[in-house]
Amino acid sequence: MEVHRHLGPGLVADAYKGCLGLELRMKELVVKQDQAVQVSYKDHWINCGFTLDFVIEDLIVVSVLAVEEFLPIHKDTMKNYLRLTGYETGMLINFNVKDMRSGVKRIIVSGSEPQMRYK
């Protein structure tokens, strides 16, 4: 991945996120970055104060990490984002690795009815 080749491991996630956003836009992809979302709870929309790092081409939710290793909570969080938004495909990208092949995890959840909306 181009961003990782230029920056290497060891930075905070926001550094990678900014560069990845630029890289995706340079490739002329449609990218929503830091997309605020609301959650539906008992017929009310609640601001929960969280954002999706990226939604790419209105198809894939991407979460950028800079952690020592993937933990089950990372996968569980992405599954919840997908379930709540109605998107089916998510990607966890951990830039704190020497080889990016071990830093990318794809997660698929199908048949979700959206329970979140963009603000």
N, C-alpha and C positions, 0 to 999 in steps of 0.2 A: 504494500500500500504506500503510495507516494508520500503521504504525510509522515508515516513512520520512518521511511527512508531518509527524509530530511531532518527530522527532529530526534529520532531514536527514543528509547524508553527513558523514564525518569522524571517527566514533567507532570504537572497536574492536568486533570481531565479537561479543564476549560481551555488550556492552550491547544490541545489536540482538536477540541470541538470547533474552535474558531478557524483553525487551518483546514479542517475537514469540510466545514461549510463553504469556505472559499474554493476548495478543490472541486467540490460537487457542482458549484455554480459555474466554475470555469469549464466544466464538461457539459454545460447547458442543461443540467437536470433541474426539474422543478423541486425546490427544497423549501420546506417550512422549518425554521430553526427556532428552538426555545418556545414551542407552541404551548401556550397556557391552555389548560383544560378544566372543565367543570364536571362534577360527578352528579348523576341523578340519584336522589335519595328521597323516597316516599313522595314522588311527584314534585320535587323541588330540585333546582339546580344549585349546587353548593360549590363555592370557590374553595379549593383545597390547597392552593398555593404550590402546585407542582406543574412542571412542564415536561413535554416530550422533547428530548434533545433534537431529533430530526424526524420529519415525515418526508420521505423521498418519493416523488412522482405519485403522491397520494396512494401509495401501495405498501411501503415498508416503514416501520417504526424503528429508529436506530437509537440505541443508548450508548454513549461514549463513557468508557471507564479508564482509569489508570490505577489498577489494583494489583496486588501481588499475585492473586489467582482468582478465578471465578469461584464464587460461592453459590450455594443453592438459592440464597435470597435474590441474587441477580437474575437468575432464571425465573424465579417465582414472580418477581416484580414485573418483568417483561410480559409474562403470561397474563398477569392482571391488567396491564396496560392494553394488551391486545384484546382481551375479553371485554374490557370496559369501552374501548373505542370502536370495536367492530372490525378492526384491521386483523388480517390473518397472519401476516408475516412480520417478524421482528428480528433484529440483529443486535447482538451485544458485541461491541468492539472494545477490547482491552489493549491499550497502547503500551502498557507497562510490561512488555514481553520482548525477548530478543528476536523471536521469529513470529511474524504476524499470523502465520498459519495456525499457531496455537492461541491466538488472541481474538479469533472471530467465532461466534456461536450463532447459528440461525435457530429461531424458534418459530414454530407454526402452531396456531390455534385456529380451528375452523368452526363455523356455525355460531359465532357470537352475535348477539343482539347488542348494538351500541348502548351504553349507559353513561357515556361521557359526551361532551361537546366542546368544541373550541370556543374560547372566549373572544 
